[in-house]
Amino acid sequence: MTTIDVNGTTLGIESFGADDAPLVLLAGGTTMLSWPDALCERLAAGGRHVVRYDLRDSGESTTADPQAPAYTLRDLAADAAALAGALGDGPAHLAGSGVGGMVAQVAVLDHPSAFSALTLAGTRAVAPGPADDDLPDHDQAAMGRLFARPMPDWADREAVAEFAAEGAKVLGDDPVAAYESAARVWDRTPGTTPEVQMANQLGMVFSRLDCTPRWRERLPGIGIPTLVVHGRRNRFFPVGNGEAIAREIPGARLLVLAEAATAIPEAAVGEVAEAMLGLG
């Protein structure tokens, strides 16, 4: 792992594969660990230079004020384009997971020359908040259980990891994988203040960002090969959100993972890697 400076901010990155191979840039949601190690390794074995990175206010990237971010979704999109340019000689395959998928959509729309392919995993085409009338919103029963839980002691690594594991059970994800990931995120978080830990563990910064203007209506303008990956059991962004994105981006391929929820499970890594490599 290392860092790189773009757009006046420092971004934490981790690389897999040869530096001179075609670049696959993975935008986390919000930390880079949203993308499984095994998937990064499979893509690298397929002849790609894989770089996953932390969004601002998470991981090794610049942390300013998670309660009042002084940047917008379009700034995060510009970060992705600048990072792709700094790391590669040609346009990159950009992939975004969860809120990172929102960043990826805007990045490709605002900076089309920077990217050659797009993968969107477990995301939707509108900003945090109420969904459009034709899009399925969060599963309200699951959200009620998820947000009824008391916050952990953010200075306690074990408590934070257990909190993540409990949330994974509610969402239908693997609690063991969630526990391990949360512990790794905790280890990489610069400080144990509640605001900073919540920004890293829960993506709280993103909910406070300026996400205007809307970008859903611009999706038909995406002209690069696109893969939309979505878990059939996703309760946070139900699968209809992925289906809508795939309908609205010309020629997009929809890959629905029958046994997946919000995260890409170990059992699906090979299928997702193959589909991503197939975009070129």
matplotlib code that plots the C-alpha trace (Angstrom):
import matplotlib.pyplot as plt

x = [0.0, 1.1, -0.4, -0.5, -1.4, -4.1, -6.4, -4.7, -5.5, -3.8, -5.4, -4.4, -3.9, -2.9, -1.7, -1.8, -0.2, 2.3, 2.5, 2.6, -0.6, -4.0, -5.3, -8.4, -9.2, -11.4, -13.2, -14.2, -17.4, -15.9, -12.6, -10.7, -11.4, -14.9, -13.2, -12.1, -8.5, -9.3, -11.0, -8.1, -5.7, -7.9, -8.0, -4.2, -3.7, -5.8, -3.2, -4.4, -2.8, -5.3, -5.4, -8.0, -8.2, -9.8, -12.2, -11.4, -12.0, -11.3, -8.4, -5.0, -6.6, -6.8, -9.1, -10.4, -13.7, -16.0, -18.9, -18.7, -17.0, -15.8, -16.1, -18.8, -19.6, -18.1, -14.9, -14.7, -15.4, -12.5, -10.3, -10.9, -10.1, -7.0, -5.8, -6.4, -4.3, -1.5, -1.3, -1.8, -0.7, -4.2, -7.8, -8.7, -11.4, -13.2, -15.1, -17.2, -18.9, -21.8, -21.4, -18.2, -20.4, -22.1, -18.7, -17.8, -21.0, -20.4, -16.7, -17.4, -20.0, -17.8, -14.5, -15.3, -11.8, -10.2, -12.0, -12.3, -14.8, -17.1, -18.1, -20.8, -21.4, -24.3, -25.1, -27.9, -28.3, -29.5, -27.9, -28.4, -31.9, -35.3, -35.2, -37.0, -40.6, -39.7, -36.7, -37.0, -35.9, -34.1, -35.8, -37.5, -37.6, -33.9, -33.1, -35.1, -33.1, -29.8, -30.3, -31.9, -28.7, -26.7, -23.4, -20.3, -17.4, -15.4, -12.1, -12.7, -11.5, -13.4, -16.6, -16.5, -15.8, -18.7, -21.0, -20.1, -20.7, -24.1, -25.0, -23.9, -26.3, -29.1, -28.2, -27.6, -23.9, -21.2, -20.6, -17.2, -16.0, -17.6, -15.9, -12.5, -13.0, -14.1, -11.1, -8.8, -10.6, -10.2, -6.5, -6.2, -8.3, -6.3, -7.7, -10.4, -12.6, -16.3, -16.6, -13.6, -14.4, -18.0, -16.8, -14.6, -17.0, -20.4, -19.6, -21.3, -19.4, -21.0, -24.5, -23.5, -22.0, -23.5, -24.6, -26.2, -26.9, -28.7, -26.9, -29.4, -30.8, -27.3, -26.7, -27.7, -24.7, -22.2, -20.6, -18.1, -18.5, -20.3, -20.9, -23.6, -23.1, -25.8, -26.7, -30.2, -30.5, -29.3, -31.5, -29.7, -30.0, -32.5, -31.7, -34.2, -31.6, -29.0, -31.6, -32.5, -28.8, -28.3, -31.4, -30.4, -26.7, -26.6, -25.4, -24.7, -24.5, -26.3, -24.8, -27.1, -25.5, -28.2, -26.8, -25.2, -26.4, -24.5, -21.0, -19.3, -19.0, -16.0, -18.0, -18.7, -15.2, -14.3, -17.6, -17.2, -13.5, -14.3, -17.1, -14.8, -12.0, -14.4, -15.0, -11.4]
y = [0.0, 3.6, 7.0, 9.3, 13.0, 14.1, 17.2, 18.6, 15.5, 12.3, 9.0, 5.7, 3.0, -0.7, -2.3, -5.9, -7.1, -5.6, -1.8, -1.9, -4.0, -2.4, -0.6, -1.6, 1.1, 0.1, 2.8, 1.6, 2.2, 4.0, 2.2, 0.1, -3.0, -3.1, -5.0, -8.5, -9.4, -12.6, -10.6, -8.2, -11.2, -12.9, -9.8, -9.4, -13.0, -12.2, -9.7, -6.5, -3.8, -3.6, -0.6, -0.2, 3.1, 4.8, 7.7, 11.0, 10.9, 7.1, 4.8, 6.2, 9.1, 12.6, 13.0, 16.5, 17.0, 14.0, 15.9, 18.7, 17.5, 20.5, 18.6, 17.1, 13.9, 15.5, 16.1, 12.5, 11.7, 14.0, 12.2, 8.9, 10.5, 12.1, 8.9, 6.9, 9.4, 9.3, 5.5, 4.5, 5.3, 4.9, 4.9, 2.7, 0.2, 1.9, -0.1, 1.2, -0.7, 0.7, 4.5, 4.0, 3.0, 6.4, 8.0, 5.7, 6.6, 10.4, 9.9, 8.2, 10.8, 13.8, 12.4, 10.0, 10.0, 8.7, 5.4, 2.4, 0.2, 0.4, -2.0, -1.1, -3.4, -3.2, 0.4, 2.6, 5.6, 8.2, 9.8, 8.8, 9.6, 8.8, 6.7, 7.6, 6.2, 3.5, 2.2, -0.1, 1.6, 0.0, -3.0, -1.1, -4.1, -4.7, -1.0, -0.8, -3.6, -2.2, 1.3, 0.3, -1.1, 1.1, 2.4, 0.6, 2.1, 3.2, 3.1, -0.7, -2.7, -5.9, -4.0, -2.3, -5.7, -7.3, -4.4, -5.0, -8.8, -8.2, -5.7, -8.3, -10.8, -8.3, -7.6, -11.2, -11.0, -13.2, -12.1, -13.7, -11.8, -8.6, -9.0, -9.5, -6.6, -4.2, -5.1, -4.3, -1.0, -0.2, -0.9, 1.5, 4.3, 7.4, 7.9, 6.5, 9.5, 8.5, 10.8, 9.3, 5.7, 6.1, 7.7, 4.6, 1.9, 3.3, 5.8, 8.6, 11.3, 10.3, 10.9, 14.5, 15.3, 17.6, 15.0, 17.4, 17.6, 14.3, 11.9, 9.2, 10.9, 11.1, 7.3, 6.7, 8.8, 6.2, 4.8, 2.3, -1.4, -1.7, -4.5, -4.2, -6.7, -7.0, -9.4, -10.9, -10.7, -7.1, -5.5, -2.2, -1.5, -4.1, -5.7, -3.5, -0.7, -2.7, -3.8, -0.1, 0.9, -2.0, -0.9, 2.7, 2.3, 1.2, -2.4, -2.9, -6.5, -7.4, -10.1, -11.0, -13.1, -15.3, -16.0, -12.5, -9.6, -6.3, -7.8, -9.9, -13.3, -15.5, -18.0, -15.4, -14.0, -16.2, -15.3, -11.6, -11.6, -13.4, -11.0, -8.0, -9.3, -9.9, -6.2, -5.8]
z = [0.0, -0.7, -1.4, -4.4, -4.6, -7.1, -7.1, -4.0, -1.9, -0.9, -1.9, -0.3, -3.0, -3.2, -6.4, -7.7, -10.9, -13.4, -13.6, -17.4, -17.8, -18.6, -15.5, -13.6, -11.0, -8.1, -6.2, -2.7, -1.0, 0.9, 1.7, -0.8, 1.3, -0.3, -3.1, -1.9, -2.0, -4.0, -6.8, -7.1, -7.3, -10.0, -12.1, -11.8, -12.8, -15.8, -17.0, -15.4, -13.2, -10.4, -8.1, -5.4, -3.5, -0.5, -1.1, 0.7, 4.5, 4.6, 5.0, 4.0, 2.1, 3.3, 6.3, 6.9, 8.6, 8.2, 9.6, 7.1, 3.9, 1.8, -1.5, -3.7, -5.6, -8.7, -6.9, -6.0, -9.7, -10.7, -8.2, -10.0, -13.4, -12.1, -10.5, -13.7, -15.6, -13.0, -12.9, -16.5, -20.0, -21.4, -20.3, -17.4, -16.6, -13.7, -11.2, -8.3, -5.4, -3.4, -3.0, -5.0, -7.9, -7.7, -8.0, -10.9, -12.8, -12.5, -13.3, -16.6, -17.5, -16.6, -17.8, -20.6, -22.2, -18.9, -19.0, -21.4, -19.4, -16.4, -13.7, -11.2, -8.2, -5.8, -6.5, -7.8, -10.1, -7.6, -4.6, -1.0, 0.2, -1.2, -4.3, -7.5, -7.6, -10.1, -8.1, -5.1, -1.9, 1.0, 2.6, 5.5, 7.9, 7.5, 7.8, 11.0, 12.5, 11.2, 12.6, 15.8, 17.1, 19.5, 18.2, 19.4, 21.3, 18.2, 20.2, 20.8, 17.8, 18.9, 19.5, 16.0, 14.3, 16.2, 15.2, 11.5, 11.8, 13.4, 10.5, 8.0, 9.4, 9.0, 5.4, 4.5, 4.1, 5.6, 9.2, 9.4, 6.3, 7.6, 11.0, 9.4, 7.0, 9.7, 11.8, 8.9, 8.3, 12.0, 11.8, 8.8, 10.2, 11.2, 14.7, 16.9, 17.2, 16.6, 13.6, 11.8, 12.6, 11.5, 8.2, 7.6, 8.8, 7.7, 4.9, 6.8, 4.9, 1.7, 3.1, 3.8, 0.3, -2.3, -4.9, -7.3, -10.2, -10.9, -13.2, -13.8, -16.9, -18.4, -18.2, -21.9, -22.8, -21.5, -24.5, -23.1, -22.3, -19.0, -16.5, -13.8, -10.9, -8.3, -5.5, -5.8, -2.0, -1.7, 1.0, 1.0, -2.7, -4.0, -7.3, -9.2, -8.9, -10.8, -13.4, -14.0, -14.5, -17.0, -18.9, -19.1, -20.2, -23.8, -24.2, -20.5, -19.3, -16.1, -13.9, -11.0, -8.2, -7.0, -3.5, -2.9, -0.8, -0.6, -0.7, -3.4, -1.7, -2.1, -4.1, -6.8, -7.2, -10.2, -12.0, -11.4, -12.4, -15.6, -16.5, -15.7, -17.8, -20.6, -21.0, -22.3]

ax = plt.figure().add_subplot(projection="3d")
ax.plot(x, y, z, "-o")
ax.set_aspect("equal")
plt.show()
